Structures are given as structure tokens and as C-alpha cells.
């Protein structure tokens, strides 16, 4: 079954919990509430990430949505006039523009990646109510081909060990698990697969396509469920504690207890 698609503003207007917000519960309820109330400041790295996603997933939109600024410092009358002429288009520096297109070319020239790209629905929106917590949830998948959920990531290295560690730290497995929960709740698929297309940010822009192991998605779904339950409890009590609610003992790290400590500059 095909999934609905919303503009980013339309998706943002849907009142529901998504992973971009829920992930802060991993730190603490205090962190969640802060980011819920203050939103996110858009950085150059985020602009580059969005531009790269557009170039990969919807190359026909790239020239319409992004404009190149190669006039040097972003200040002064010339910059102000250019910014006004850009309208709603996102302004990229010359290096950002070139990098986004180079990564896109690398991905779209990869045969494994093209098995998924240009099929299904880009930026597909899924919305559902989590039965256990009662929380209304939402997600915006990079690509849903039915029954495959595809996530596109840029990274410094696609070395499997490094990529796996980065994906865990950033919560990508939980993000995919949350999408999967939504797809199943909407009965679009019984057992959707999750695939990551990862591209290196710097030349030669190597690309890898990775199918996430189902047991890893299952454990991530358990973490998402626990975070949604924690959010429910915090909202019901209107209680948003930090990482530690009580005095907590702290011990020396394990590596310091194994004998003599050797410093890196010692001979």
C-alpha cells in the first residue's frame, strides 16, 4: 500500500510524537521537555543534510528548492539582496552545493541503491496511536517502497563497525523501529524490512546498502516502547526530572582499576 506524502511544513504541523523529539528522552525527561518547548536551531550541517537528501531522493526538486551563493561572506548589501531574491529557497554555499550533488551522484550511480530509489513514496508520512502508551505518533520516512522502509544517511565512513556504532549513538535503529511500528499499525505491511543507504560525506563518496537485522529492530522497538511509556508517565504527572533524581555514587572507571596507569607520552 502506498503511503501519504506531506510537505515538511505540513508534516511539522501534525501534533504527534516523532523520533526526532522522543530521542531526547534517552537523555532525560528534562531534555525532552526543553527541546519540545524550544525547538531546533537549523545549522549549516542540517541544511547540507537536507539538500543532500533532496538531491538523492528527488533530484528534480533540487534546483527548485536550493540556490547557490558564491559571493563570499554572507553579509553586506549584496548578500541581503541575494537573500531576498532567493525567496523560500534554501541558500547553500559553493562547497555545500557541490558536496550535495557529488554525494547524490555517487548514490544514484550505485546499482544496489537504485534497486530502491525512484520507487515508492519519498518523504512518506505515517501517523498512528501507540496502543500501549496512548501517545499519537508520527514519522516521515525517507522512502517507503512497501514493504521496505528505506533511510538515507551520510556519514564519515561506511566501515561497518564504525557505521554500526554511529547509528546506535544517533538512535537510527530506534528511528527505523518507530517507522516500522507505524507501518504495521496502519496495516500497510505485516513485516516490513528496514534498509539503510549510507554514503560517505567526502570523496570518493563510497556508498553501502545495509539491511538491518530483524532482531536488532525488535530490541529497538522495545526501547521505543519504553520511552513512550516514560513519556506518558511524565505527562500524566507533569514531572520532568533530569538524568539523576537523587544523590548517586560514582566510582573510578574500570580501566583505572587494572593496575598502573600509563600515559600516552611516556616512553
PANUBA-58117 format. One line per field, with one value per residue (C-alpha): residue number from 1; x, y, z. Coordinates in steps of 0.02 Angstrom, whole numbers, plus 50000, padded with zeros to 5 digits. Example, Ala and Ser with C-alpha at 12.3 -4.5 7.8 and 13.67 -1.06 7.14 Angstrom:
<rs>
resi <- c(1	2)
east <- c(50615	50684)
north <- c(49775	49947)
up <- c(50390	50357)
</rs>
This chain:
<rs>
resi <- c(1	2	3	4	5	6	7	8	9	10	11	12	13	14	15	16	17	18	19	20	21	22	23	24	25	26	27	28	29	30	31	32	33	34	35	36	37	38	39	40	41	42	43	44	45	46	47	48	49	50	51	52	53	54	55	56	57	58	59	60	61	62	63	64	65	66	67	68	69	70	71	72	73	74	75	76	77	78	79	80	81	82	83	84	85	86	87	88	89	90	91	92	93	94	95	96	97	98	99	100	101	102	103	104	105	106	107	108	109	110	111	112	113	114	115	116	117	118	119	120	121	122	123	124	125	126	127	128	129	130	131	132	133	134	135	136	137	138	139	140	141	142	143	144	145	146	147	148	149	150	151	152	153	154	155	156	157	158	159	160	161	162	163	164	165	166	167	168	169	170	171	172	173	174	175	176	177	178	179	180	181	182	183	184	185	186	187	188	189	190	191	192	193	194	195	196	197	198	199	200	201	202	203	204	205	206	207	208	209	210	211	212	213	214	215	216	217	218	219	220	221	222	223	224	225	226	227	228	229	230	231	232	233	234	235	236	237	238	239	240	241	242	243	244	245	246	247	248	249	250	251	252	253	254	255	256	257	258	259	260	261	262	263	264	265	266	267)
east <- c(50000	50063	50094	50036	50160	50162	50270	50390	50283	50128	50215	50281	50103	50042	50027	50112	50272	50411	50582	50670	50586	50569	50756	50789	50701	50856	50948	50811	50632	50707	50799	50641	50536	50671	50684	50495	50473	50621	50627	50784	50904	50942	51130	51236	51260	51071	51050	51180	51094	50925	51000	51088	50927	50833	50969	50967	50781	50705	50839	50706	50668	50847	50865	50693	50721	50905	51008	51196	51281	51461	51484	51597	51548	51363	51343	51327	51208	51247	51209	51048	50987	51029	50942	50785	50789	50805	50630	50587	50731	50870	51037	51191	51373	51475	51555	51386	51307	51450	51456	51269	51273	51430	51354	51193	51287	51379	51219	51122	51265	51260	51165	51115	51045	50949	50854	50756	50769	50639	50513	50378	50348	50481	50463	50316	50214	50149	50037	49966	49918	50032	49915	50019	50056	49909	50030	49991	50149	50212	50360	50425	50515	50646	50572	50435	50427	50307	50355	50528	50571	50725	50829	50965	51113	51275	51423	51611	51640	51537	51656	51529	51598	51606	51438	51353	51421	51368	51194	51170	51232	51118	50968	50945	50892	50757	50706	50681	50591	50470	50434	50405	50284	50185	50182	50118	49990	49920	49917	50021	50131	50139	50328	50417	50605	50719	50861	50994	51079	51238	51351	51517	51522	51694	51774	51768	51593	51585	51407	51341	51167	51131	50982	50951	50941	50761	50815	50901	50743	50644	50756	50747	50558	50568	50669	50546	50401	50489	50523	50342	50285	50406	50339	50160	50205	50296	50148	50022	50121	50187	50354	50510	50663	50842	50959	50979	50838	50938	51116	51211	51376	51514	51663	51828	51821	51859	52014	52092	52072	52176	52349	52473	52410	52520	52508	52524	52678	52777	52919)
north <- c(50000	50174	50299	50480	50620	50791	50943	50969	51112	51002	50860	50976	51038	50864	50859	50696	50625	50582	50507	50674	50729	50565	50530	50663	50551	50444	50584	50633	50695	50867	50863	50806	50949	51077	51027	51012	51190	51271	51180	51153	51284	51247	51232	51229	51042	51018	51122	51016	50857	50915	50968	50801	50706	50808	50783	50594	50563	50699	50768	50858	50967	51013	51160	51225	51214	51264	51408	51432	51580	51602	51783	51756	51821	51811	51993	52165	52236	52108	51965	52048	52072	51892	51825	51922	51861	51681	51687	51522	51429	51370	51455	51345	51394	51337	51195	51136	51140	51043	50916	50881	50847	50741	50629	50617	50565	50431	50359	50365	50278	50135	49987	49920	50089	50109	49948	50056	50235	50302	50176	50201	50363	50488	50579	50465	50513	50385	50427	50310	50293	50184	50061	50036	50218	50303	50427	50488	50461	50511	50480	50543	50404	50448	50317	50187	50059	49941	49831	49910	50062	50149	50276	50378	50431	50524	50477	50498	50313	50164	50044	49927	49935	50125	50143	50024	50122	50288	50227	50163	50326	50431	50318	50267	50089	50161	50284	50141	50039	50182	50195	50007	50018	50148	50047	49893	49994	50063	49887	49940	49787	49640	49627	49773	49767	49911	49963	50097	50180	50257	50373	50445	50634	50655	50589	50461	50457	50269	50201	50049	49974	49885	49777	49793	49627	49596	49553	49722	49810	49710	49766	49945	49933	49883	50038	50149	50071	50103	50284	50311	50237	50350	50500	50451	50444	50612	50695	50620	50680	50839	50789	50810	50755	50767	50620	50591	50622	50576	50578	50450	50364	50374	50256	50262	50194	50010	50047	50139	49990	49867	49919	50054	50195	50228	50396	50406	50518	50400	50303)
up <- c(50000	49958	50097	50103	50075	50158	50136	50280	50347	50332	50423	50557	50587	50637	50826	50872	50944	50822	50848	50822	50982	51076	51064	51197	51324	51308	51399	51521	51529	51565	51399	51309	51379	51339	51157	51143	51204	51116	50951	50848	50780	50597	50569	50410	50435	50439	50281	50194	50253	50189	50023	50003	50040	49910	49780	49810	49830	49721	49605	49502	49654	49696	49576	49628	49815	49831	49765	49758	49844	49786	49835	49986	50159	50197	50246	50168	50039	49905	50024	50084	49906	49860	50014	49970	49789	49849	49923	50007	49927	50043	50011	50002	49993	49844	49943	50012	49840	49761	49903	49898	49711	49723	49857	49758	49601	49700	49771	49609	49518	49644	49575	49746	49799	49637	49675	49798	49735	49612	49679	49810	49904	49954	50121	50163	50316	50439	50588	50720	50903	51007	51093	51250	51292	51207	51126	50950	50848	50677	50564	50397	50308	50178	50064	50082	49943	50029	50116	50132	50239	50169	50265	50181	50288	50257	50364	50378	50347	50291	50379	50455	50632	50632	50548	50669	50817	50744	50703	50880	50957	50846	50877	50695	50741	50854	50719	50596	50729	50758	50572	50568	50715	50618	50456	50548	50649	50485	50412	50262	50285	50404	50421	50334	50309	50354	50239	50261	50112	50182	50084	50137	50151	50074	49914	49845	49922	49942	49960	50053	50064	50229	50278	50465	50558	50617	50797	50810	50754	50883	51026	50962	50961	51143	51182	51088	51182	51349	51302	51251	51417	51511	51414	51459	51643	51638	51552	51672	51823	51740	51812	51705	51803	51744	51724	51912	52036	52190	52254	52153	52194	52066	52052	51964	51786	51760	51656	51804	51920	51821	51881	51839	51730	51579	51493	51304	51309	51420	51342)
</rs>
